[in-house]
Amino acid sequence: MGIEFDNNQPIYLQIMNYIKGEIITGKLKPGDKIPSVRELAAELQINPNTVQRTFQELERETIVETRRGMGRYVTGSEETILTVKKEMAQDVLDRFIRGMQELGFQGEDILTAVAESIHQRDQGQGE
């Protein structure tokens, strides 16, 4: 697990977002086992209580589930995973729009810029 921590955001939130990203991109599939608290804390070299908090929040959001005596697993609910994907997409859009507005762009200008960027990518010019 490769996470570079940002000092401006709580570590447990960064780990949550990383795990959510792994799930929505299919790197972690529904029903996959996730590392234990000890394993993940050792790998990331952080306090196990931080990892525990991460897992508790993921369980509260029903993204992972605990199976008694077996560990924690990614939810089997495709609907939950789709909801997480939509929430993360909305966060990306909100940041993008806020950044464009800070640059002075308004609604139609933002849409035009996005359409042009997508067109350039489709033509192989945007990378």
Secondary structure as the mmCIF struct_conf table of DSSP 4:
data_model
#
loop_
_struct_conf.conf_type_id
_struct_conf.id
_struct_conf.beg_label_comp_id
_struct_conf.beg_label_asym_id
_struct_conf.beg_label_seq_id
_struct_conf.end_label_comp_id
_struct_conf.end_label_asym_id
_struct_conf.end_label_seq_id
TURN_TY1_P TURN_TY1_P1 ASN A 7 ASN A 8
BEND BEND1 GLN A 9 GLN A 9
HELX_RH_AL_P HELX_RH_AL_P1 ILE A 11 ILE A 24
TURN_TY1_P TURN_TY1_P2 THR A 25 GLY A 26
BEND BEND2 LYS A 27 LEU A 28
TURN_TY1_P TURN_TY1_P3 PRO A 30 GLY A 31
HELX_LH_PP_P HELX_LH_PP_P1 ASP A 32 ASP A 32
STRN STRN1 LYS A 33 LYS A 33
HELX_LH_PP_P HELX_LH_PP_P2 ILE A 34 SER A 36
HELX_RH_AL_P HELX_RH_AL_P2 VAL A 37 LEU A 44
TURN_TY1_P TURN_TY1_P4 GLN A 45 GLN A 45
BEND BEND3 ILE A 46 ILE A 46
HELX_RH_AL_P HELX_RH_AL_P3 PRO A 48 ARG A 60
TURN_TY1_P TURN_TY1_P5 GLU A 61 THR A 62
BEND BEND4 ILE A 63 ILE A 63
STRN STRN2 VAL A 64 ARG A 67
TURN_TY1_P TURN_TY1_P6 ARG A 68 MET A 70
STRN STRN3 GLY A 71 VAL A 74
HELX_RH_AL_P HELX_RH_AL_P4 GLU A 78 GLU A 102
TURN_TY1_P TURN_TY1_P7 LEU A 103 GLY A 104
HELX_RH_AL_P HELX_RH_AL_P5 GLY A 107 ASP A 122
TURN_TY1_P TURN_TY1_P8 GLN A 123 GLY A 124
#
